[in-house]
């Protein structure tokens, strides 16, 4: 209830005795939505008023001092500089008050939550705003701000105990307190007695409190909830509240952002581990390439020429097994291919297991960080966590790229995200000696296999890139897909071709099984 009629009533009474007759020496802003006023009395003692009017939190406080920066500081309301303050006026049942000066000018502090503003008046007419995004405030009239409300016992009974009609200025904290004591369940006479006593306490507060109620921090004129701080002066009390709230709000806000970032990392690690284990299990549950090669070698005489598939007895499991073959190769050459794939599969299994172990370590670190941040209660600790997690403090803008990125055996493979992105990938990101791949005769993603300096493209890496090209095409469900493979220097984009279409001047074709081989780690 820091922006509350009763709080401002007490504040105006105190300010009258402190700064009436003082001179406004400075009025400036060096931060958006923040205005600093510096009054000086006859003894040249400064009195600082800091009005923070951010949309998230608007509050006036009274720091002991304030260091003005040399840069990024601008003077405001210069008509008031050097003028003596003659009067501070509180408006009845309103959340505003005004400073009046010798030259007939006035500054109105309209403290209406996220619509708070400071308005300059000449006489009864507004002529300048601190927050210009509320032009309707120029239509305010000082003479019309008082809001008299009959707050008698008779009016209370006439409203059938609806205290919000009679005392709309009580505010959220008082409403929560009255709800906590089940006011509505009591007889009207008892309700009035409670309301009347509370109203008297609010009109004549003895102390000013920073309290905690339902995990929220409030400024209060009555001791409700858990009292964190108590002051006898309202300027000191509201200033203590401002800094307590700002600190706690910072901690809460930053903790929330940090935890959100870390929870995302945690879930990513868990999903990665689960998918990896599933993939690992799938590979382990299928007959290994080495086993299939052994079966082929043991049954060479049973395999007809140019067969694309053969069913043979699996002497490892004592069950029949179907084995896909390349029709252009002899049974023995097919077996040699499977032995080669077996070696690659062992490498793949090792990579998966290493990736799982790495992610499990990362997951443990993230969970430890989450636990530590959840327990942190001071600004210093939170700031140290922010330094370690800079993206949680300021969302960093990542460069938009037109591709998904995969890694295998030290090589990078880029897969276009769409037709226009395919053009951008091929024409902007690909170098002339990179390999360009695309599923033959169907629409699909352009795939670029990046060249490593002084390294030939390994056959298994080309096949993995081709598998991605097949998977990201209209032929992703085919058992075998022909894929074009050619250096990027043989790709042209004549003027007038639709997005994604190019001319291929020279090409080779390989047959692969479409496969989004999971060990790739999409980066984008």
Helices and strands as residue ranges (DSSP letters): H 5-19, E 23-31, E 34-40, E 46-53, E 58-61, E 74-75, G 78-80, E 85-90, E 96-101, E 105-110, G 113-115, E 117-122, E 125-129, G 135-139, G 142-144, H 153-158, H 163-166, H 171-180, G 183-185, H 188-203, E 208-213, E 216-220, E 226-231, H 234-285, H 289-298, G 300-302, E 309-314, E 319-324, H 331-375, H 379-388, H 390-393, E 403-408, E 411-416, H 419-424, I 425-429, E 435-439, E 447-449, H 459-471, E 481-487, G 488-490, E 491-492, E 503-504, E 508-512
